[in-house]
Amino acid sequence: MNEQHVFDLPNKPEFQVTCPFCSVGCRFKILKGFNEVIFSNKTQDVLDFDYANAINEGSLCPRGHFSYELLSHPMRLGRAYHRNNGKLESEIPEIIFQNIAADLKKNPSKAPLAILINPMLSLHDIRALLDFANNNQIEAIDFVSPLDRHLFRAMIDNPFEYPRCDDPRILKNLNYSLCIGDVFTKNPVLSRHLLKAKYAFRQNALFCINPVSTRTSWFANIPLENIPHTEPLYLAYLFQKIYSAKKNDSGNKEFQTLNQLISDHLGKLIPSTIPTDKQKYLDFIAEFLLSPKKSAIFFSTHHYNSLGSYITALLCTGISFLTHCYFIPLYSDGNFNAIEQFSKEVYPNLYLGKKPLLHTVINQPFNYLFAVGWNPQTYFPGNIEFPEKSKWIISSMVQDNYPKNTFALLPDAHLYEKMDLRTNFVSWQSIGSSPVKSPIGSAQPLAHFIYLFYQKAAENQISLKVSGLPKQTASWDENLDKEMGHYVKIFEELSRGEGIWLIPYEHMAHYKDAQLTQYSSWAQRDCIDEHITIPAEIARQRGIKNNQFIFIQGKQHREEFKTNIGIHLPPDRLVAYAHYLPVRKMMNGEFAGHNQEYYFWCPKIQL
């Protein structure tokens, strides 16, 4: 941290602000003077942390804790840019949106604008964008996270009224929990409460299904290390075990349908894929979940379980309904329940989660594609060809390479005073505890850009209504039938392949997304994204040592990695940092033919 700084407290009022880096809604406090923000030092806890906030109770993840460094580091995008004569040049946002409005008026279209949201935005930004789309009849709006998109769609299609947990304080009183994936890296706020609950658990009360040993499984009494993409099989076995005990009480035809689909598609795979010893563990977990004690299922989507996450989500909700335990999907580190509620209750006309918009914009030129909180050139592994005729409006936090047809760059600032979406702008420019003046045209809250867009469209009497988009009308069982067929086909193809599984993984404490956080003091060390973790058994066989550079051959790419030896890693898999570009190049992806959405799965590679 920075050196101790003495504040002139009477002249610098204290403000409670919402952390910008995901949609959990954690809060902390800052001091604000004239056109400046001062983040207080860690030693001044009363100013750094907001212990009264029910969401995080004062705790912050590394990104939130070091916000001042992230928001002021050398690669932070601090000005808005507009393409002029083939080059991106700095410009004030009002002029940018005036130019966009003029262009839309000159070139009217049935598809003027599509909005593609990164769901890791704060809920404030997401709400502003959904309001904007709803008020302007922009049906072409959706979440684009390739990892969690299928989970989100499953929740919208879900026929089961599963118990939800909207207050993390409830987690303190859990008796049993089942974690799918690594809860500790996916959501540090929930993790802290889960850890507290763990200390109060009886023996054999925390279970984990995960392909690698992680912080969650370190604390688990039963860690089930499955191979990549087998979560649907493990949960299908668990569902059938619970359903057989509860089917006479369920009185729900949807459960019969789900059970039949499992038998039709997964019946042969389950016994051949899940060893007998692990079936016994699943039987043991079923007993605990069927007990009357308070329990929960945490589902953390990531690269290794994206294939089949639609199936997994529906299975989790079915188990939750039958056992009355909470189901807590960790959607992009954020408050999934709030986003789900937006989609179902507040904005039903937007068809969020039901429309494969990413496929649509790839095959149908829009005048403008508004990429909110993501960069289309770096966000997806592999290559996706977007139409050259569509112009990009990109909101970003960091300088980067952008598509050639980028029309505008909008630098984000996410700190809100009193949760106001439009009028209160906290100027974030600071370096540690030393305040600096904000540059002209510096970053604005995203909601401010939305307001400008709305204002300029209204002044020019431009309709942003999108017409002619296909509606998704299939029921959940039709979708699930096709998803299971697709899952089985791809899973069998992958299982037959030769090589070692490469599991892309995320470690929150070493977070370095898009070069944004590498300038923070906590990241000044060798990070996981510079290593590939190799099982000790394979390292001995190949004569590989720690910190040695080796080449790895993927399906299309050959990349160099620095090695790290994993003592407890099973010999059939490697682990690497998910956001490291060479790892992303190794990953495979496709649009599934039945629903035209983007899938990811772990590849098998050759050392």
C-alpha positions as CSV (number, residue, x, y, z in Angstrom):
1,M,0.0,0.0,0.0
2,N,1.0,3.6,-0.3
3,E,2.6,5.5,2.5
4,Q,0.5,7.0,5.3
5,H,-1.3,10.2,4.1
6,V,-2.8,12.8,6.4
7,F,-6.2,13.9,5.1
8,D,-7.9,17.2,5.7
9,L,-11.1,15.4,6.8
10,P,-13.4,18.5,7.4
11,N,-12.9,19.6,3.8
12,K,-13.2,16.3,2.1
13,P,-16.6,14.6,2.6
14,E,-16.9,10.8,2.8
15,F,-18.9,9.0,0.2
16,Q,-20.2,5.4,0.0
17,V,-19.6,4.0,-3.5
18,T,-20.4,0.8,-5.2
19,C,-17.5,-1.3,-6.4
20,P,-17.4,-1.3,-10.3
21,F,-15.8,-4.6,-11.1
22,C,-18.8,-7.0,-11.0
23,S,-22.5,-7.1,-10.2
24,V,-22.3,-8.4,-6.6
25,G,-22.7,-4.8,-5.4
26,C,-20.0,-4.6,-2.7
27,R,-19.5,-1.1,-1.3
28,F,-16.7,0.9,0.2
29,K,-16.0,4.5,1.2
30,I,-13.8,7.2,-0.3
31,L,-13.0,10.8,0.4
32,K,-13.9,13.3,-2.2
33,G,-12.5,16.9,-2.6
34,F,-13.0,19.4,-5.4
35,N,-12.7,17.4,-8.7
36,E,-10.7,14.7,-7.0
37,V,-11.0,11.4,-5.3
38,I,-8.8,10.1,-2.5
39,F,-8.8,6.4,-1.6
40,S,-7.8,6.1,2.0
41,N,-5.1,3.8,3.2
42,K,-5.7,0.3,4.5
43,T,-4.8,1.5,8.0
44,Q,-7.8,3.8,8.1
45,D,-10.4,1.1,8.1
46,V,-13.2,3.4,8.9
47,L,-12.7,5.1,5.6
48,D,-11.6,2.1,3.4
49,F,-14.3,-0.4,4.3
50,D,-18.1,-0.3,4.7
51,Y,-18.7,-2.8,7.5
52,A,-22.4,-1.9,7.7
53,N,-23.2,-3.0,4.1
54,A,-25.1,-6.3,4.2
55,I,-23.6,-7.5,0.9
56,N,-19.9,-7.6,1.7
57,E,-19.8,-6.5,5.4
58,G,-16.5,-4.6,4.7
59,S,-14.7,-7.3,2.7
60,L,-13.4,-6.7,-0.8
61,C,-11.8,-8.9,-3.4
62,P,-8.3,-7.9,-4.7
63,R,-9.8,-5.9,-7.6
64,G,-12.1,-3.9,-5.3
65,H,-9.5,-3.5,-2.6
66,F,-7.0,-2.0,-5.1
67,S,-9.5,0.1,-7.1
68,Y,-7.4,3.2,-7.0
69,E,-4.5,1.5,-8.7
70,L,-6.7,-0.1,-11.4
71,L,-8.4,3.2,-12.2
72,S,-5.2,5.2,-12.5
73,H,-2.7,2.8,-14.0
74,P,-0.8,3.8,-17.2
75,M,-3.0,1.7,-19.6
76,R,-6.3,3.0,-18.3
77,L,-8.4,4.4,-21.1
78,G,-9.1,8.0,-20.0
79,R,-10.7,9.7,-23.0
80,A,-13.4,9.0,-25.5
81,Y,-12.3,8.4,-29.1
82,H,-14.1,8.8,-32.4
83,R,-13.0,7.5,-35.9
84,N,-12.1,10.4,-38.1
85,N,-10.5,9.9,-41.5
86,G,-9.6,6.3,-40.7
87,K,-8.0,7.1,-37.3
88,L,-9.3,7.1,-33.7
89,E,-9.0,10.6,-32.3
90,S,-10.0,12.0,-29.0
91,E,-13.4,13.6,-28.9
92,I,-16.0,14.6,-26.3
93,P,-18.9,12.1,-26.0
94,E,-21.6,14.6,-26.9
95,I,-20.0,15.0,-30.4
96,I,-19.6,11.3,-30.8
97,F,-23.3,10.6,-30.1
98,Q,-24.3,13.5,-32.3
99,N,-22.3,11.9,-35.1
100,I,-23.9,8.5,-34.5
101,A,-27.4,10.1,-34.5
102,A,-26.6,11.9,-37.7
103,D,-25.4,8.8,-39.4
104,L,-28.5,6.8,-38.3
105,K,-30.7,9.5,-39.6
106,K,-28.9,9.5,-43.0
107,N,-28.9,5.7,-43.2
108,P,-32.1,4.4,-41.7
109,S,-32.3,0.6,-41.3
110,K,-34.5,-2.1,-39.8
111,A,-31.5,-3.1,-37.7
112,P,-30.0,0.2,-36.5
113,L,-28.5,-1.0,-33.2
114,A,-27.7,-4.2,-31.3
115,I,-26.5,-4.0,-27.7
116,L,-24.3,-6.8,-26.4
117,I,-23.6,-6.7,-22.7
118,N,-20.8,-8.3,-20.7
119,P,-22.7,-9.5,-17.6
120,M,-19.8,-8.7,-15.3
121,L,-20.9,-5.1,-15.4
122,S,-22.4,-3.6,-12.3
123,L,-26.1,-4.0,-11.9
124,H,-26.5,-0.2,-12.1
125,D,-25.0,-0.2,-15.7
126,I,-27.1,-3.3,-16.7
127,R,-30.3,-1.7,-15.4
128,A,-29.5,1.6,-17.3
129,L,-28.9,-0.4,-20.6
130,L,-32.1,-2.5,-20.2
131,D,-34.1,0.7,-19.6
132,F,-32.6,2.3,-22.6
133,A,-33.4,-0.7,-24.8
134,N,-36.9,-1.1,-23.4
135,N,-37.8,2.5,-23.9
136,N,-36.5,2.5,-27.5
137,Q,-37.9,-0.9,-28.6
138,I,-34.5,-2.3,-29.1
139,E,-35.1,-6.0,-28.9
140,A,-31.6,-6.7,-30.2
141,I,-30.0,-6.8,-26.7
142,D,-28.5,-9.7,-24.9
143,F,-25.7,-10.9,-22.6
144,V,-22.7,-12.2,-24.6
145,S,-20.6,-14.0,-21.9
146,P,-19.6,-17.2,-23.7
147,L,-19.1,-19.0,-20.4
148,D,-22.4,-18.2,-18.6
149,R,-24.8,-17.5,-21.5
150,H,-26.1,-21.1,-21.4
151,L,-26.6,-21.0,-17.6
152,F,-28.5,-17.8,-18.0
153,R,-30.7,-19.2,-20.8
154,A,-31.5,-22.3,-18.7
155,M,-32.6,-20.1,-15.8
156,I,-35.0,-18.1,-18.0
157,D,-36.4,-21.3,-19.5
158,N,-36.5,-23.1,-16.1
159,P,-39.8,-24.9,-15.2
160,F,-38.7,-25.6,-11.6
161,E,-39.4,-23.1,-8.8
162,Y,-36.2,-23.7,-6.9
163,P,-35.4,-21.9,-3.6
164,R,-33.1,-18.9,-4.1
165,C,-30.7,-17.2,-1.7
166,D,-30.8,-13.4,-2.1
167,D,-29.0,-12.6,1.1
168,P,-25.4,-13.9,1.6
169,R,-25.9,-13.7,5.4
170,I,-28.2,-16.7,5.2
171,L,-25.2,-18.8,4.1
172,K,-23.7,-18.5,7.6
173,N,-26.4,-20.9,8.8
174,L,-26.0,-23.6,6.2
175,N,-25.6,-27.2,7.4
176,Y,-24.7,-28.8,4.1
177,S,-23.5,-27.5,0.7
178,L,-22.6,-28.9,-2.7
179,C,-20.2,-26.8,-4.7
180,I,-19.8,-27.4,-8.5
181,G,-16.7,-25.6,-9.6
182,D,-14.5,-23.3,-7.6
183,V,-16.6,-21.1,-5.4
184,F,-13.6,-19.4,-3.8
185,T,-12.3,-18.0,-7.0
186,K,-15.6,-17.2,-8.6
187,N,-17.2,-15.2,-5.8
188,P,-15.1,-14.1,-2.8
189,V,-18.1,-12.6,-1.0
190,L,-20.0,-15.8,-0.9
191,S,-16.8,-17.7,-0.3
192,R,-16.2,-15.9,2.9
193,H,-19.7,-16.7,4.2
194,L,-19.3,-20.3,3.1
195,L,-16.0,-20.6,4.9
196,K,-17.7,-19.3,8.1
197,A,-20.4,-21.9,7.6
198,K,-17.8,-24.6,7.1
199,Y,-16.4,-24.1,10.5
200,A,-19.8,-24.6,12.0
201,F,-20.5,-27.7,9.9
202,R,-20.6,-31.2,11.2
203,Q,-18.2,-33.7,9.7
204,N,-18.9,-34.7,6.1
205,A,-21.0,-31.6,5.2
206,L,-19.1,-29.8,2.4
207,F,-18.9,-31.5,-1.0
208,C,-17.2,-30.3,-4.2
209,I,-17.5,-31.5,-7.8
210,N,-14.5,-30.1,-9.7
211,P,-11.9,-31.4,-12.3
212,V,-9.0,-29.9,-10.3
213,S,-8.0,-29.4,-6.7
214,T,-9.0,-25.8,-5.8
215,R,-9.5,-23.7,-2.8
216,T,-13.1,-24.9,-2.5
217,S,-12.0,-28.6,-2.6
218,W,-9.3,-27.9,0.0
219,F,-12.1,-27.4,2.5
220,A,-14.3,-30.1,1.2
221,N,-14.9,-33.4,3.1
222,I,-15.7,-35.1,-0.3
223,P,-13.9,-33.6,-3.3
224,L,-15.0,-35.4,-6.5
225,E,-12.4,-34.8,-9.1
226,N,-14.2,-35.4,-12.4
227,I,-12.8,-35.1,-15.9
228,P,-13.8,-31.9,-17.8
229,H,-17.4,-31.6,-19.0
230,T,-18.7,-34.5,-16.9
231,E,-20.7,-32.3,-14.4
232,P,-23.9,-33.1,-16.3
233,L,-23.3,-36.8,-15.8
234,Y,-22.5,-36.5,-12.1
235,L,-25.5,-34.3,-11.5
236,A,-27.8,-36.5,-13.6
237,Y,-26.8,-39.5,-11.4
238,L,-27.5,-37.4,-8.3
239,F,-30.8,-36.2,-9.6
240,Q,-32.0,-39.7,-10.4
241,K,-31.0,-40.9,-7.0
242,I,-33.0,-38.1,-5.3
243,Y,-35.9,-38.4,-7.7
244,S,-36.3,-42.1,-7.0
245,A,-36.6,-41.2,-3.3
246,K,-39.0,-38.3,-3.8
247,K,-41.0,-39.0,-7.0
248,N,-44.1,-40.0,-5.1
249,D,-44.1,-36.6,-3.4
250,S,-43.1,-34.3,-6.3
251,G,-46.4,-34.4,-8.2
252,N,-44.7,-32.6,-11.0
253,K,-44.8,-33.9,-14.6
254,E,-41.7,-31.9,-15.5
255,F,-39.6,-34.2,-13.2
256,Q,-40.9,-37.2,-15.1
257,T,-39.9,-35.5,-18.4
258,L,-36.4,-34.6,-17.0
259,N,-35.9,-38.1,-15.7
260,Q,-36.9,-39.6,-19.0
261,L,-34.6,-37.3,-21.0
262,I,-31.7,-38.4,-18.7
263,S,-32.4,-42.0,-19.3
264,D,-32.8,-41.6,-23.1
265,H,-29.6,-39.5,-23.6
266,L,-27.3,-40.1,-20.7
267,G,-28.3,-43.6,-19.5
268,K,-25.3,-45.4,-21.2
269,L,-22.8,-42.7,-20.4
270,I,-23.4,-42.4,-16.6
271,P,-22.3,-45.9,-15.6
272,S,-19.3,-46.0,-18.0
273,T,-18.0,-42.6,-17.0
274,I,-18.6,-42.4,-13.2
275,P,-16.5,-45.0,-11.3
276,T,-18.2,-47.1,-8.6
277,D,-16.3,-45.4,-5.8
278,K,-17.5,-42.0,-6.9
279,Q,-21.1,-43.3,-7.3
280,K,-20.9,-44.2,-3.6
281,Y,-19.8,-40.6,-2.8
282,L,-22.8,-39.3,-4.8
283,D,-25.1,-41.6,-2.9
284,F,-23.7,-40.2,0.3
285,I,-24.2,-36.6,-0.9
286,A,-27.8,-37.5,-1.9
287,E,-28.5,-38.6,1.7
288,F,-27.4,-35.3,3.1
289,L,-29.3,-33.2,0.6
290,L,-32.5,-35.2,1.3
291,S,-32.2,-34.4,5.0
292,P,-34.3,-31.6,6.5
293,K,-31.2,-29.5,7.4
294,K,-30.6,-26.2,5.6
295,S,-28.4,-26.8,2.5
296,A,-27.3,-25.1,-0.8
297,I,-26.0,-25.9,-4.2
298,F,-23.4,-23.5,-5.6
299,F,-22.8,-23.6,-9.4
300,S,-19.8,-21.8,-10.7
301,T,-19.6,-21.9,-14.5
302,H,-16.3,-21.6,-16.2
303,H,-14.4,-22.8,-19.3
304,Y,-14.2,-26.4,-18.2
305,N,-17.9,-26.9,-17.7
306,S,-19.4,-24.6,-20.4
307,L,-20.3,-27.6,-22.5
308,G,-23.4,-28.9,-20.8
309,S,-24.0,-26.0,-18.5
310,Y,-27.6,-25.6,-19.8
311,I,-28.2,-29.3,-18.7
312,T,-26.3,-28.8,-15.5
313,A,-28.3,-25.7,-14.5
314,L,-31.7,-27.4,-15.0
315,L,-30.5,-30.5,-13.1
316,C,-29.4,-28.2,-10.2
317,T,-32.7,-26.5,-10.0
318,G,-34.5,-29.8,-10.1
319,I,-32.5,-31.1,-7.3
320,S,-33.0,-27.9,-5.4
321,F,-36.8,-28.1,-5.8
322,L,-36.9,-31.8,-4.7
323,T,-34.7,-31.2,-1.6
324,H,-35.7,-27.7,-0.7
325,C,-32.1,-26.6,-0.7
326,Y,-31.0,-23.2,-2.1
327,F,-29.6,-23.0,-5.6
328,I,-27.0,-20.3,-6.0
329,P,-25.7,-19.9,-9.6
330,L,-22.6,-17.7,-9.6
331,Y,-23.2,-15.8,-12.7
332,S,-20.1,-13.9,-13.9
333,D,-19.1,-13.2,-10.3
334,G,-22.4,-11.3,-9.8
335,N,-25.9,-11.2,-8.4
336,F,-27.5,-13.7,-10.7
337,N,-30.9,-13.5,-9.1
338,A,-31.2,-9.8,-9.9
339,I,-30.3,-10.3,-13.6
340,E,-32.7,-13.2,-13.8
341,Q,-35.5,-11.1,-12.3
342,F,-34.8,-8.3,-14.7
343,S,-35.3,-10.7,-17.6
344,K,-38.4,-12.5,-16.4
345,E,-40.3,-9.7,-14.6
346,V,-39.0,-6.3,-15.5
347,Y,-38.1,-6.6,-19.2
348,P,-40.1,-9.5,-20.6
349,N,-40.3,-7.8,-24.0
350,L,-36.5,-7.9,-24.5
351,Y,-36.4,-11.8,-24.8
352,L,-33.2,-11.8,-22.8
353,G,-31.7,-15.2,-22.5
354,K,-33.9,-16.7,-25.2
355,K,-32.6,-15.0,-28.3
356,P,-29.2,-16.2,-29.8
357,L,-28.2,-12.6,-30.6
358,L,-24.5,-13.2,-31.0
359,H,-25.2,-15.5,-34.0
360,T,-27.6,-13.0,-35.4
361,V,-25.2,-10.1,-35.4
362,I,-22.5,-12.3,-37.1
363,N,-24.8,-13.1,-39.9
364,Q,-26.8,-9.9,-40.2
365,P,-25.2,-6.5,-40.5
366,F,-26.5,-3.9,-38.0
367,N,-25.7,-0.2,-38.5
368,Y,-24.1,-0.2,-35.0
369,L,-23.0,-2.9,-32.6
370,F,-22.7,-1.6,-29.0
371,A,-20.2,-3.8,-27.2
372,V,-20.7,-2.8,-23.5
373,G,-17.8,-3.8,-21.3
374,W,-16.1,-6.1,-23.7
375,N,-13.8,-6.0,-26.8
376,P,-15.0,-8.1,-29.7
377,Q,-11.4,-8.5,-30.9
378,T,-10.0,-10.1,-27.6
379,Y,-13.1,-11.4,-25.8
380,F,-13.6,-14.7,-27.5
381,P,-11.1,-17.5,-27.9
382,G,-10.5,-18.4,-31.5
383,N,-11.7,-16.2,-34.4
384,I,-15.2,-14.9,-34.9
385,E,-15.8,-12.9,-38.1
386,F,-18.2,-10.0,-37.5
387,P,-19.8,-8.2,-40.5
388,E,-17.5,-5.4,-41.8
389,K,-20.5,-3.2,-42.5
390,S,-21.4,-3.0,-38.8
391,K,-19.7,-0.2,-36.9
392,W,-18.6,-0.8,-33.3
393,I,-19.3,1.4,-30.3
394,I,-17.1,-0.1,-27.6
395,S,-17.1,0.8,-23.9
396,S,-13.8,-0.3,-22.3
397,M,-11.6,0.3,-19.3
398,V,-8.2,-0.4,-20.9
399,Q,-6.3,0.6,-24.0
400,D,-6.2,-2.3,-26.4
401,N,-6.4,-3.4,-30.0
402,Y,-9.9,-2.8,-31.5
403,P,-11.7,-3.9,-34.7
404,K,-10.9,-1.9,-37.8
405,N,-14.5,-0.7,-38.0
406,T,-14.5,0.7,-34.4
407,F,-16.5,4.0,-34.7
408,A,-16.2,5.1,-31.1
409,L,-14.5,4.2,-27.8
410,L,-16.1,5.1,-24.5
411,P,-13.9,5.0,-21.4
412,D,-15.8,3.8,-18.4
413,A,-15.8,5.0,-14.8
414,H,-18.0,3.1,-12.5
415,L,-17.9,4.8,-9.1
416,Y,-21.4,6.0,-8.1
417,E,-22.3,8.4,-5.3
418,K,-25.4,7.3,-3.5
419,M,-26.2,4.8,-6.3
420,D,-27.4,7.6,-8.6
421,L,-27.3,6.6,-12.2
422,R,-27.2,9.9,-14.1
423,T,-26.3,13.0,-12.3
424,N,-23.6,12.1,-9.8
425,F,-20.2,11.7,-11.4
426,V,-17.3,10.8,-9.1
427,S,-14.0,11.8,-10.8
428,W,-11.8,8.8,-10.1
429,Q,-8.4,10.0,-11.2
430,S,-5.9,9.3,-8.4
431,I,-2.7,7.5,-7.8
432,G,-2.9,5.9,-4.4
433,S,-3.6,8.6,-1.9
434,S,-2.2,11.4,-4.1
435,P,-5.1,13.1,-5.9
436,V,-4.7,14.4,-9.5
437,K,-7.0,16.5,-11.6
438,S,-9.2,14.8,-14.1
439,P,-8.3,15.2,-17.8
440,I,-10.8,16.9,-20.1
441,G,-13.2,14.3,-21.5
442,S,-12.2,11.7,-18.9
443,A,-14.1,8.6,-18.2
444,Q,-17.8,8.9,-17.3
445,P,-20.3,6.4,-15.8
446,L,-21.7,4.2,-18.5
447,A,-25.2,5.4,-17.6
448,H,-24.1,8.9,-18.7
449,F,-23.2,7.6,-22.1
450,I,-26.6,5.9,-22.3
451,Y,-28.3,9.2,-21.4
452,L,-26.4,11.0,-24.2
453,F,-27.3,8.4,-26.7
454,Y,-31.0,8.6,-25.7
455,Q,-30.9,12.4,-25.8
456,K,-29.3,12.7,-29.3
457,A,-31.6,10.1,-30.8
458,A,-34.6,12.0,-29.4
459,E,-33.3,15.4,-30.7
460,N,-32.8,13.9,-34.2
461,Q,-36.2,12.0,-34.0
462,I,-34.4,8.7,-34.8
463,S,-36.1,5.4,-34.2
464,L,-33.8,2.7,-32.7
465,K,-36.5,0.1,-33.0
466,V,-35.2,-3.3,-34.3
467,S,-37.7,-5.4,-36.3
468,G,-37.6,-8.8,-37.9
469,L,-35.6,-10.7,-35.4
470,P,-36.5,-14.3,-34.8
471,K,-38.2,-15.2,-31.6
472,Q,-37.3,-18.3,-29.6
473,T,-40.5,-20.3,-29.0
474,A,-39.2,-23.8,-28.1
475,S,-40.2,-25.1,-24.6
476,W,-37.6,-26.1,-22.0
477,D,-38.0,-29.8,-22.8
478,E,-37.5,-29.3,-26.5
479,N,-34.3,-27.3,-25.8
480,L,-33.1,-29.8,-23.3
481,D,-33.7,-32.7,-25.6
482,K,-31.5,-31.0,-28.3
483,E,-28.9,-29.9,-25.7
484,M,-28.5,-33.4,-24.4
485,G,-28.1,-34.8,-27.9
486,H,-25.5,-32.2,-28.8
487,Y,-23.7,-32.8,-25.5
488,V,-23.4,-36.5,-25.9
489,K,-22.2,-36.2,-29.5
490,I,-19.4,-33.8,-28.6
491,F,-18.5,-35.4,-25.3
492,E,-17.9,-38.8,-27.0
493,E,-15.8,-37.1,-29.7
494,L,-13.6,-35.4,-27.1
495,S,-13.3,-38.5,-25.0
496,R,-12.0,-40.5,-27.9
497,G,-9.3,-37.9,-28.7
498,E,-5.6,-38.4,-27.7
499,G,-3.6,-36.2,-25.4
500,I,-3.9,-34.5,-22.1
501,W,-6.9,-32.4,-21.0
502,L,-6.0,-28.6,-20.8
503,I,-8.2,-27.0,-18.2
504,P,-8.4,-23.1,-18.4
505,Y,-8.8,-21.8,-14.9
506,E,-9.2,-18.5,-13.1
507,H,-7.5,-17.5,-9.9
508,M,-8.9,-14.3,-8.4
509,A,-5.8,-13.5,-6.4
510,H,-3.8,-13.4,-9.6
511,Y,-6.3,-11.6,-11.8
512,K,-4.8,-9.9,-14.9
513,D,-7.7,-9.5,-17.3
514,A,-6.7,-7.6,-20.5
515,Q,-3.5,-6.2,-18.9
516,L,-5.7,-4.0,-16.7
517,T,-4.5,-5.1,-13.2
518,Q,-0.9,-6.0,-13.8
519,Y,0.1,-2.5,-12.6
520,S,-1.4,-3.1,-9.2
521,S,1.0,-3.7,-6.3
522,W,-0.5,-7.1,-5.5
523,A,0.2,-8.3,-9.0
524,Q,3.9,-7.5,-9.1
525,R,5.0,-11.1,-9.0
526,D,5.0,-14.2,-11.2
527,C,1.4,-14.9,-11.9
528,I,-0.5,-18.0,-12.9
529,D,-1.0,-16.7,-16.4
530,E,2.7,-17.1,-17.0
531,H,2.6,-20.8,-16.1
532,I,1.1,-24.0,-17.1
533,T,0.7,-26.4,-14.2
534,I,1.9,-29.9,-15.0
535,P,1.2,-33.0,-12.9
536,A,4.2,-34.2,-10.9
537,E,3.9,-37.7,-12.5
538,I,4.1,-36.3,-16.0
539,A,6.9,-34.0,-15.1
540,R,9.0,-36.9,-13.8
541,Q,8.3,-38.9,-17.0
542,R,9.3,-36.0,-19.3
543,G,12.1,-34.6,-17.2
544,I,10.3,-31.3,-16.8
545,K,11.2,-28.9,-14.0
546,N,9.8,-25.8,-12.4
547,N,10.1,-22.5,-14.3
548,Q,11.2,-24.3,-17.5
549,F,9.9,-23.0,-20.8
550,I,8.2,-25.6,-23.0
551,F,6.1,-25.6,-26.1
552,I,2.6,-27.0,-26.2
553,Q,0.8,-28.1,-29.4
554,G,-2.9,-27.5,-29.7
555,K,-5.2,-28.2,-32.5
556,Q,-4.2,-25.1,-34.5
557,H,-1.6,-23.3,-32.4
558,R,1.8,-24.0,-30.9
559,E,2.5,-21.8,-27.8
560,E,5.3,-21.4,-25.2
561,F,4.6,-21.7,-21.5
562,K,6.5,-21.4,-18.3
563,T,6.1,-24.5,-16.2
564,N,4.8,-25.1,-12.7
565,I,4.7,-28.6,-11.1
566,G,1.5,-29.6,-9.5
567,I,1.9,-32.2,-6.7
568,H,-1.8,-33.0,-6.4
569,L,-2.9,-32.6,-10.0
570,P,-4.1,-35.9,-11.6
571,P,-1.9,-37.1,-14.4
572,D,-4.5,-36.7,-17.2
573,R,-4.8,-33.0,-17.1
574,L,-3.0,-29.7,-17.2
575,V,-4.1,-26.3,-15.7
576,A,-3.5,-22.8,-17.1
577,Y,-4.8,-19.3,-16.5
578,A,-8.0,-18.9,-18.5
579,H,-7.4,-15.3,-19.7
580,Y,-3.8,-15.8,-20.8
581,L,-3.9,-15.3,-24.6
582,P,-1.9,-18.5,-25.5
583,V,-4.4,-20.5,-23.5
584,R,-7.3,-18.9,-25.2
585,K,-5.8,-19.8,-28.6
586,M,-5.7,-23.4,-27.5
587,M,-9.4,-23.5,-26.8
588,N,-12.0,-24.8,-29.2
589,G,-15.4,-23.4,-29.8
590,E,-18.4,-23.6,-32.1
591,F,-22.0,-22.6,-32.7
592,A,-24.2,-25.5,-31.8
593,G,-26.4,-26.3,-34.9
594,H,-29.6,-26.6,-32.9
595,N,-29.5,-23.3,-31.1
596,Q,-26.6,-21.4,-32.8
597,E,-25.0,-20.4,-29.5
598,Y,-21.3,-20.3,-28.7
599,Y,-19.9,-23.3,-26.8
600,F,-16.5,-23.8,-25.3
601,W,-14.8,-27.0,-24.2
602,C,-11.5,-28.1,-22.9
603,P,-9.2,-29.3,-25.6
604,K,-6.7,-32.2,-25.5
605,I,-3.2,-31.1,-26.2
606,Q,0.2,-32.7,-26.9
607,L,3.2,-31.8,-24.7
